Amino acid sequence: MKDFKVPTREEVSPNNQAIFDQLNKGLGFVPNLYAYFAKNETALSDYLNLQNRKSTLKAKEREVINLVVSQVNNCRYCQSAHTALGKMNGFSEDQILEIRGGAASFDPKLDSLAKFTQSVTINRGKASQNAKEAFFAAGYSEANLIDVIIVIGDKIISNYIHNLTGFEIDFPIAPELVEIED
């Protein structure tokens, strides 16, 4: 079985070393996900450009999408990273767990976004009519819909990378989501 290793700064190209230096300066460390992208000459830069693009969505809305998609795809790395980022964006631990489950009862607009994101992700782009109607009824636009899909795509990329490689999670491990049975 292949063992996937996260490269060190010395093991990546000079262009990626410069990005590592920027990440270290800004974040205080290079997350393993970003470091793994640096095994490819252009992937890290491309991925960071995708993540940092201008958006019609607020940071909290993007975190809702990230948390829901990471849960649907069962990516423990991204669940953990976005639990930390969700807290930095003002969500409580309980709110984060609820969002990961596809709801946000504490905020009707975010609730419609969580439900829409979950429906889109589970149904591979074919959200339920109810989820679509609730999304637009909550005040989201077609421009927002495009940005939601771009964020879902971004998160699917990182979820799949980690799910395939299983490299070490370098964030506090997010709690497992416990399914409540009727």
C-alpha positions, -999 to +999 in steps of 0.1 A: +000+000+000+013+034-010+023+057+019+016+094+010+041+118+025+037+156+029+067+172+014+090+196+033+099+230+020+133+216+008+115+189-013+094+213-034+102+236-063+115+272-057+081+286-067+064+265-042+090+273-016+081+310-020+044+301-015+054+281+017+072+312+029+041+334+023+019+308+041+043+306+070+043+344+073+005+347+071-007+316+090+023+307+111+026+273+094+020+255+061-011+233+064-004+197+053-031+200+026-014+230+010+020+213+013+007+182-004-005+203-034+031+215-038+041+180-050+028+194-083+044+225-098+013+245-103-014+229-082-007+249-050-008+283-067-039+273-087-057+261-056-049+291-036-061+314-064-093+295-065-098+297-027-089+334-026-110+346-056-135+374-051-169+361-042-205+373-037-206+352-005-195+363+029-168+344+048-194+328+071-214+316+041-183+301+025-176+283+058-211+269+059-205+254+024-170+241+034-184+224+065-214+208+048-194+195+018-166+181+040-192+163+060-210+148+030-176+137+016-165+124+050-132+143+049-118+144+084-090+168+074-114+194+060-139+189+088-111+196+113-097+226+094-131+242+088-142+236+124-112+258+134-120+283+107-157+282+115-149+292+151-127+320+138-157+332+118-179+333+149-197+300+149-200+280+182-191+243+185-228+234+185-235+256+155-207+240+136-220+205+143-254+215+132-240+230+100-221+199+092-254+180+095-269+202+068-288+228+088-285+261+106-316+266+127-301+296+144-301+316+111-328+311+084-307+324+055-277+302+065-301+273+070-313+275+034-277+277+023-267+246+043-297+226+030-290+237-006-253+229-003-261+194+011-286+187-016-263+198-044-234+178-030-253+146-023-271+147-056-240+157-076-253+190-088-290+181-090-304+198-059-340+191-049-366+216-060-374+225-024-337+232-016-335+255-047-367+273-040-357+279-003-322+291-014-337+318-037-365+326-013-339+334+014-325+361-008-297+344-027-292+353-064-280+334-094-246+350-090-246+336-054-255+302-069-225+303-091-202+311-062-218+283-041-209+258-068-174+272-071-169+268-033-184+233-035-159+224-063-130+239-043-140+218-013-145+186-033-109+190-046-094+192-011-118+165+002-108+140-025-070+148-021-072+140+016-096+111+013-072+095-013-040+101+006-048+102+043-019+123+053-017+136+089-043+161+100-025+191+114-056+209+130-074+200+162-095+169+152-131+178+148-156+158+168-174+130+150-209+139+140-233+117+158-264+107+138-295+110+159-319+082+152-357+085+156 
